[in-house]
Amino acid sequence: MKRFGGKGGDVLDITFGKPRKAVAKELKNDIAVRVDPKSGEIVGILILNFMKRFSLRKRAEKIELPVKIKISTS
């Protein structure tokens, strides 16, 4: 998981597995999934304006994503 801030932007980038080439598909409100163009597998999630979005709110924001995650240690 990486967060980019400052002049370069305000982005939270969550990557599943090793980084690889992907195409970003925006879902809504500055949230996108990164998809492997060959397999169609979701390989990451991007949240734009992350700090701005969450630091200005007085309450938690629930974000529903079209992703089911299975974590294994194989």
Phi and psi in degrees as a GROMACS rama.xvg file:
@    title "Ramachandran Plot"
@    xaxis  label "Phi"
@    yaxis  label "Psi"
@TYPE xy
-131.96  147.741  LYS-2
-126.396  129.182  ARG-3
-110.493  130.934  PHE-4
-135.954  -169.171  GLY-5
74.0212  -148.923  GLY-6
-64.8326  -26.0114  LYS-7
-75.1554  -13.2364  GLY-8
130.303  -178.748  GLY-9
-133.363  84.6586  ASP-10
-132.194  135.645  VAL-11
-103.829  122.311  LEU-12
-116.524  112.146  ASP-13
-105.783  120.768  ILE-14
-112.981  134.343  THR-15
-97.7723  119.848  PHE-16
77.8969  -161.802  GLY-17
-74.3597  144.048  LYS-18
-59.2042  140.45  PRO-19
-152.36  169.523  ARG-20
-62.2998  138.918  LYS-21
-154.563  162.359  ALA-22
-113.326  132.17  VAL-23
-86.6676  134.171  ALA-24
-123.414  115.318  LYS-25
-71.2952  133.734  GLU-26
-92.2454  -60.1179  LEU-27
-174.778  157.666  LYS-28
43.3296  52.3883  ASN-29
66.3967  27.3912  ASP-30
-120.502  131.143  ILE-31
-136.526  154.044  ALA-32
-105.714  147.245  VAL-33
-101.89  125.541  ARG-34
-120.707  135.056  VAL-35
-66.8278  120.878  ASP-36
-65.9807  -23.3941  PRO-37
-85.2083  -45.9911  LYS-38
-96.6389  -19.2856  SER-39
78.9017  3.68698  GLY-40
-73.1331  137.626  GLU-41
-76.1179  121.902  ILE-42
-112.101  -2.48364  VAL-43
-178.916  171.343  GLY-44
-132.69  136.968  ILE-45
-117.027  133.175  LEU-46
-121.498  109.037  ILE-47
-80.3758  153.337  LEU-48
55.325  40.4013  ASN-49
-59.946  -54.568  PHE-50
-66.857  -41.6222  MET-51
-60.1108  -44.4749  LYS-52
-62.747  -43.8622  ARG-53
-97.3425  -23.9037  PHE-54
-80.4755  -21.4184  SER-55
-88.6511  -9.09279  LEU-56
-91.5964  145.253  ARG-57
-91.6254  -8.62074  LYS-58
-135.007  163.577  ARG-59
-69.2687  149.329  ALA-60
-112.649  130.637  GLU-61
-92.4797  128.572  LYS-62
-119.812  118.662  ILE-63
-93.8776  130.493  GLU-64
-118.985  147.324  LEU-65
-82.8106  54.395  PRO-66
-134.939  133.293  VAL-67
-110.073  129.973  LYS-68
-114.966  129.985  ILE-69
-116.755  123.837  LYS-70
-109.585  128.567  ILE-71
-133.939  163.019  SER-72
-115.281  39.0316  THR-73
